[in-house]
Amino acid sequence: MECAVRYADDTLLTARGGTFEKAASLAISGTAEAVRRIEALGLRVALNKSEAYSSMGLNVIHPLAP
């Protein structure tokens, strides 16, 4: 299972785990860290312009609810 979070400025974060729960957990913690680092540079992250997806295997992408 893989989750991806994309920001309007083309920042991409991916997380991979053996289960959806593990991948989602890694995506959440990774996103929080990325936001902290971006904000530490004095920039803002517009979460309303972000998209989250999950996929299982190749070529299967499922948008996640906001």
Backbone atoms as SQL, in Angstrom:
CREATE TABLE atoms (id INTEGER PRIMARY KEY, chain TEXT, resi INTEGER, resn TEXT, atom TEXT, x REAL, y REAL, z REAL);
INSERT INTO atoms VALUES
  (1, 'A', 1, 'MET', 'N', 0.848, -1.175, 0.000),
  (2, 'A', 1, 'MET', 'CA', 0.000, 0.000, 0.000),
  (3, 'A', 1, 'MET', 'C', 0.885, 1.227, 0.000),
  (4, 'A', 2, 'GLU', 'N', 0.516, 2.210, -0.767),
  (5, 'A', 2, 'GLU', 'CA', 1.281, 3.452, -0.836),
  (6, 'A', 2, 'GLU', 'C', 0.322, 4.626, -0.743),
  (7, 'A', 3, 'CYS', 'N', 0.696, 5.638, -0.002),
  (8, 'A', 3, 'CYS', 'CA', -0.070, 6.879, 0.090),
  (9, 'A', 3, 'CYS', 'C', 0.796, 8.002, -0.438),
  (10, 'A', 4, 'ALA', 'N', 0.175, 8.950, -1.094),
  (11, 'A', 4, 'ALA', 'CA', 0.904, 10.117, -1.595),
  (12, 'A', 4, 'ALA', 'C', 0.150, 11.374, -1.223),
  (13, 'A', 5, 'VAL', 'N', 0.870, 12.392, -0.819),
  (14, 'A', 5, 'VAL', 'CA', 0.289, 13.696, -0.519),
  (15, 'A', 5, 'VAL', 'C', 0.981, 14.696, -1.426),
  (16, 'A', 6, 'ARG', 'N', 0.194, 15.473, -2.160),
  (17, 'A', 6, 'ARG', 'CA', 0.763, 16.445, -3.095),
  (18, 'A', 6, 'ARG', 'C', 0.334, 17.844, -2.690),
  (19, 'A', 7, 'TYR', 'N', 1.259, 18.774, -2.753),
  (20, 'A', 7, 'TYR', 'CA', 0.980, 20.172, -2.458),
  (21, 'A', 7, 'TYR', 'C', 0.956, 20.961, -3.754),
  (22, 'A', 8, 'ALA', 'N', 0.229, 22.080, -3.747),
  (23, 'A', 8, 'ALA', 'CA', 0.064, 22.903, -4.946),
  (24, 'A', 8, 'ALA', 'C', 1.401, 23.362, -5.516),
  (25, 'A', 9, 'ASP', 'N', 2.419, 23.488, -4.688),
  (26, 'A', 9, 'ASP', 'CA', 3.734, 23.923, -5.183),
  (27, 'A', 9, 'ASP', 'C', 4.580, 22.742, -5.652),
  (28, 'A', 10, 'ASP', 'N', 3.942, 21.639, -5.926),
  (29, 'A', 10, 'ASP', 'CA', 4.578, 20.440, -6.465),
  (30, 'A', 10, 'ASP', 'C', 5.460, 19.691, -5.477),
  (31, 'A', 11, 'THR', 'N', 5.255, 19.898, -4.208),
  (32, 'A', 11, 'THR', 'CA', 5.925, 19.071, -3.210),
  (33, 'A', 11, 'THR', 'C', 5.188, 17.736, -3.163),
  (34, 'A', 12, 'LEU', 'N', 5.907, 16.647, -3.149),
  (35, 'A', 12, 'LEU', 'CA', 5.294, 15.320, -3.121),
  (36, 'A', 12, 'LEU', 'C', 5.879, 14.520, -1.978),
  (37, 'A', 13, 'LEU', 'N', 5.011, 13.914, -1.195),
  (38, 'A', 13, 'LEU', 'CA', 5.435, 13.044, -0.106),
  (39, 'A', 13, 'LEU', 'C', 4.805, 11.681, -0.347),
  (40, 'A', 14, 'THR', 'N', 5.595, 10.620, -0.270),
  (41, 'A', 14, 'THR', 'CA', 5.049, 9.275, -0.398),
  (42, 'A', 14, 'THR', 'C', 5.400, 8.466, 0.837),
  (43, 'A', 15, 'ALA', 'N', 4.556, 7.494, 1.130),
  (44, 'A', 15, 'ALA', 'CA', 4.796, 6.588, 2.255),
  (45, 'A', 15, 'ALA', 'C', 4.350, 5.199, 1.830),
  (46, 'A', 16, 'ARG', 'N', 5.100, 4.210, 2.217),
  (47, 'A', 16, 'ARG', 'CA', 4.775, 2.835, 1.851),
  (48, 'A', 16, 'ARG', 'C', 4.758, 1.983, 3.104),
  (49, 'A', 17, 'GLY', 'N', 3.753, 1.121, 3.207),
  (50, 'A', 17, 'GLY', 'CA', 3.662, 0.215, 4.343),
  (51, 'A', 17, 'GLY', 'C', 3.011, -1.087, 3.915),
  (52, 'A', 18, 'GLY', 'N', 3.152, -2.109, 4.716),
  (53, 'A', 18, 'GLY', 'CA', 2.582, -3.410, 4.409),
  (54, 'A', 18, 'GLY', 'C', 1.065, -3.436, 4.469),
  (55, 'A', 19, 'THR', 'N', 0.482, -2.477, 5.188),
  (56, 'A', 19, 'THR', 'CA', -0.972, -2.359, 5.292),
  (57, 'A', 19, 'THR', 'C', -1.361, -0.907, 5.046),
  (58, 'A', 20, 'PHE', 'N', -2.643, -0.692, 4.769),
  (59, 'A', 20, 'PHE', 'CA', -3.122, 0.676, 4.593),
  (60, 'A', 20, 'PHE', 'C', -2.874, 1.483, 5.854),
  (61, 'A', 21, 'GLU', 'N', -3.136, 0.884, 7.006),
  (62, 'A', 21, 'GLU', 'CA', -2.971, 1.595, 8.275),
  (63, 'A', 21, 'GLU', 'C', -1.527, 2.048, 8.480),
  (64, 'A', 22, 'LYS', 'N', -0.564, 1.191, 8.161),
  (65, 'A', 22, 'LYS', 'CA', 0.848, 1.543, 8.318),
  (66, 'A', 22, 'LYS', 'C', 1.238, 2.648, 7.340),
  (67, 'A', 23, 'ALA', 'N', 0.828, 2.512, 6.081),
  (68, 'A', 23, 'ALA', 'CA', 1.145, 3.537, 5.086),
  (69, 'A', 23, 'ALA', 'C', 0.504, 4.868, 5.461),
  (70, 'A', 24, 'ALA', 'N', -0.742, 4.836, 5.915),
  (71, 'A', 24, 'ALA', 'CA', -1.427, 6.069, 6.313),
  (72, 'A', 24, 'ALA', 'C', -0.741, 6.708, 7.508),
  (73, 'A', 25, 'SER', 'N', -0.329, 5.903, 8.477),
  (74, 'A', 25, 'SER', 'CA', 0.366, 6.422, 9.656),
  (75, 'A', 25, 'SER', 'C', 1.676, 7.096, 9.264),
  (76, 'A', 26, 'LEU', 'N', 2.431, 6.460, 8.382),
  (77, 'A', 26, 'LEU', 'CA', 3.686, 7.049, 7.911),
  (78, 'A', 26, 'LEU', 'C', 3.430, 8.321, 7.108),
  (79, 'A', 27, 'ALA', 'N', 2.368, 8.325, 6.304),
  (80, 'A', 27, 'ALA', 'CA', 2.032, 9.518, 5.521),
  (81, 'A', 27, 'ALA', 'C', 1.652, 10.678, 6.431),
  (82, 'A', 28, 'ILE', 'N', 0.902, 10.397, 7.478),
  (83, 'A', 28, 'ILE', 'CA', 0.490, 11.443, 8.420),
  (84, 'A', 28, 'ILE', 'C', 1.698, 12.034, 9.131),
  (85, 'A', 29, 'SER', 'N', 2.562, 11.174, 9.663),
  (86, 'A', 29, 'SER', 'CA', 3.728, 11.695, 10.389),
  (87, 'A', 29, 'SER', 'C', 4.706, 12.381, 9.432),
  (88, 'A', 30, 'GLY', 'N', 4.858, 11.851, 8.231),
  (89, 'A', 30, 'GLY', 'CA', 5.734, 12.482, 7.247),
  (90, 'A', 30, 'GLY', 'C', 5.212, 13.832, 6.791),
  (91, 'A', 31, 'THR', 'N', 3.902, 13.927, 6.619),
  (92, 'A', 31, 'THR', 'CA', 3.292, 15.198, 6.229),
  (93, 'A', 31, 'THR', 'C', 3.476, 16.236, 7.319),
  (94, 'A', 32, 'ALA', 'N', 3.263, 15.837, 8.565),
  (95, 'A', 32, 'ALA', 'CA', 3.445, 16.770, 9.687),
  (96, 'A', 32, 'ALA', 'C', 4.881, 17.289, 9.724),
  (97, 'A', 33, 'GLU', 'N', 5.847, 16.408, 9.508),
  (98, 'A', 33, 'GLU', 'CA', 7.257, 16.822, 9.513),
  (99, 'A', 33, 'GLU', 'C', 7.560, 17.748, 8.335),
  (100, 'A', 34, 'ALA', 'N', 7.034, 17.428, 7.159),
  (101, 'A', 34, 'ALA', 'CA', 7.258, 18.282, 5.987),
  (102, 'A', 34, 'ALA', 'C', 6.666, 19.670, 6.206),
  (103, 'A', 35, 'VAL', 'N', 5.471, 19.735, 6.774),
  (104, 'A', 35, 'VAL', 'CA', 4.833, 21.029, 7.051),
  (105, 'A', 35, 'VAL', 'C', 5.671, 21.817, 8.049),
  (106, 'A', 36, 'ARG', 'N', 6.158, 21.163, 9.103),
  (107, 'A', 36, 'ARG', 'CA', 7.013, 21.848, 10.087),
  (108, 'A', 36, 'ARG', 'C', 8.255, 22.437, 9.423),
  (109, 'A', 37, 'ARG', 'N', 8.880, 21.669, 8.557),
  (110, 'A', 37, 'ARG', 'CA', 10.110, 22.141, 7.905),
  (111, 'A', 37, 'ARG', 'C', 9.836, 23.279, 6.921),
  (112, 'A', 38, 'ILE', 'N', 8.747, 23.176, 6.192),
  (113, 'A', 38, 'ILE', 'CA', 8.378, 24.248, 5.259),
  (114, 'A', 38, 'ILE', 'C', 8.076, 25.528, 6.025),
  (115, 'A', 39, 'GLU', 'N', 7.314, 25.408, 7.123),
  (116, 'A', 39, 'GLU', 'CA', 6.983, 26.582, 7.929),
  (117, 'A', 39, 'GLU', 'C', 8.220, 27.159, 8.614),
  (118, 'A', 40, 'ALA', 'N', 9.200, 26.325, 8.943),
  (119, 'A', 40, 'ALA', 'CA', 10.446, 26.810, 9.545),
  (120, 'A', 40, 'ALA', 'C', 11.220, 27.702, 8.571),
  (121, 'A', 41, 'LEU', 'N', 10.957, 27.543, 7.284),
  (122, 'A', 41, 'LEU', 'CA', 11.576, 28.393, 6.266),
  (123, 'A', 41, 'LEU', 'C', 10.810, 29.704, 6.086),
  (124, 'A', 42, 'GLY', 'N', 9.737, 29.870, 6.859),
  (125, 'A', 42, 'GLY', 'CA', 8.926, 31.080, 6.754),
  (126, 'A', 42, 'GLY', 'C', 7.857, 31.005, 5.682),
  (127, 'A', 43, 'LEU', 'N', 7.599, 29.808, 5.168),
  (128, 'A', 43, 'LEU', 'CA', 6.582, 29.618, 4.136),
  (129, 'A', 43, 'LEU', 'C', 5.317, 29.053, 4.761),
  (130, 'A', 44, 'ARG', 'N', 4.206, 29.213, 4.052),
  (131, 'A', 44, 'ARG', 'CA', 2.943, 28.644, 4.513),
  (132, 'A', 44, 'ARG', 'C', 2.559, 27.472, 3.618),
  (133, 'A', 45, 'VAL', 'N', 1.905, 26.499, 4.196),
  (134, 'A', 45, 'VAL', 'CA', 1.372, 25.363, 3.442),
  (135, 'A', 45, 'VAL', 'C', -0.142, 25.510, 3.425),
  (136, 'A', 46, 'ALA', 'N', -0.716, 25.593, 2.239),
  (137, 'A', 46, 'ALA', 'CA', -2.171, 25.699, 2.095),
  (138, 'A', 46, 'ALA', 'C', -2.736, 24.282, 2.005),
  (139, 'A', 47, 'LEU', 'N', -3.143, 23.743, 3.135),
  (140, 'A', 47, 'LEU', 'CA', -3.638, 22.365, 3.152),
  (141, 'A', 47, 'LEU', 'C', -4.888, 22.198, 2.298),
  (142, 'A', 48, 'ASN', 'N', -5.664, 23.284, 2.122),
  (143, 'A', 48, 'ASN', 'CA', -6.864, 23.192, 1.289),
  (144, 'A', 48, 'ASN', 'C', -6.518, 22.996, -0.189),
  (145, 'A', 49, 'LYS', 'N', -5.272, 23.208, -0.571),
  (146, 'A', 49, 'LYS', 'CA', -4.833, 22.980, -1.950),
  (147, 'A', 49, 'LYS', 'C', -4.104, 21.647, -2.096),
  (148, 'A', 50, 'SER', 'N', -4.093, 20.849, -1.046),
  (149, 'A', 50, 'SER', 'CA', -3.371, 19.578, -1.044),
  (150, 'A', 50, 'SER', 'C', -4.307, 18.441, -1.412),
  (151, 'A', 51, 'GLU', 'N', -3.742, 17.384, -1.950),
  (152, 'A', 51, 'GLU', 'CA', -4.496, 16.189, -2.306),
  (153, 'A', 51, 'GLU', 'C', -3.808, 14.977, -1.707),
  (154, 'A', 52, 'ALA', 'N', -4.598, 14.002, -1.308),
  (155, 'A', 52, 'ALA', 'CA', -4.049, 12.756, -0.777),
  (156, 'A', 52, 'ALA', 'C', -4.633, 11.587, -1.565),
  (157, 'A', 53, 'TYR', 'N', -3.789, 10.628, -1.890),
  (158, 'A', 53, 'TYR', 'CA', -4.189, 9.448, -2.646),
  (159, 'A', 53, 'TYR', 'C', -3.627, 8.200, -1.988),
  (160, 'A', 54, 'SER', 'N', -4.308, 7.088, -2.216),
  (161, 'A', 54, 'SER', 'CA', -3.748, 5.797, -1.816),
  (162, 'A', 54, 'SER', 'C', -3.808, 4.873, -3.022),
  (163, 'A', 55, 'SER', 'N', -2.897, 3.930, -3.090),
  (164, 'A', 55, 'SER', 'CA', -2.928, 2.962, -4.180),
  (165, 'A', 55, 'SER', 'C', -2.499, 1.601, -3.654),
  (166, 'A', 56, 'MET', 'N', -3.038, 0.587, -4.289),
  (167, 'A', 56, 'MET', 'CA', -2.662, -0.791, -3.982),
  (168, 'A', 56, 'MET', 'C', -2.213, -1.407, -5.299),
  (169, 'A', 57, 'GLY', 'N', -0.949, -1.702, -5.408),
  (170, 'A', 57, 'GLY', 'CA', -0.457, -2.262, -6.651),
  (171, 'A', 57, 'GLY', 'C', -0.247, -1.181, -7.693),
  (172, 'A', 58, 'LEU', 'N', -0.078, -1.583, -8.921),
  (173, 'A', 58, 'LEU', 'CA', 0.202, -0.650, -10.002),
  (174, 'A', 58, 'LEU', 'C', -1.082, -0.100, -10.606),
  (175, 'A', 59, 'ASN', 'N', -1.053, 1.169, -10.957),
  (176, 'A', 59, 'ASN', 'CA', -2.116, 1.820, -11.722),
  (177, 'A', 59, 'ASN', 'C', -3.468, 1.877, -11.030),
  (178, 'A', 60, 'VAL', 'N', -3.522, 1.742, -9.733),
  (179, 'A', 60, 'VAL', 'CA', -4.783, 1.868, -9.003),
  (180, 'A', 60, 'VAL', 'C', -4.620, 3.006, -8.017),
  (181, 'A', 61, 'ILE', 'N', -5.316, 4.110, -8.260),
  (182, 'A', 61, 'ILE', 'CA', -5.196, 5.276, -7.392),
  (183, 'A', 61, 'ILE', 'C', -6.574, 5.630, -6.863),
  (184, 'A', 62, 'HIS', 'N', -6.675, 5.809, -5.565),
  (185, 'A', 62, 'HIS', 'CA', -7.929, 6.151, -4.912),
  (186, 'A', 62, 'HIS', 'C', -7.768, 7.471, -4.171),
  (187, 'A', 63, 'PRO', 'N', -8.479, 8.546, -4.586),
  (188, 'A', 63, 'PRO', 'CA', -8.412, 9.785, -3.804),
  (189, 'A', 63, 'PRO', 'C', -8.954, 9.540, -2.403),
  (190, 'A', 64, 'LEU', 'N', -8.293, 10.103, -1.409),
  (191, 'A', 64, 'LEU', 'CA', -8.754, 9.988, -0.034),
  (192, 'A', 64, 'LEU', 'C', -9.651, 11.165, 0.282),
  (193, 'A', 65, 'ALA', 'N', -10.663, 10.931, 1.116),
  (194, 'A', 65, 'ALA', 'CA', -11.563, 12.016, 1.522),
  (195, 'A', 65, 'ALA', 'C', -10.779, 13.050, 2.308),
  (196, 'A', 66, 'PRO', 'N', -11.125, 14.345, 2.139),
  (197, 'A', 66, 'PRO', 'CA', -10.410, 15.389, 2.893),
  (198, 'A', 66, 'PRO', 'C', -10.662, 15.292, 4.379);
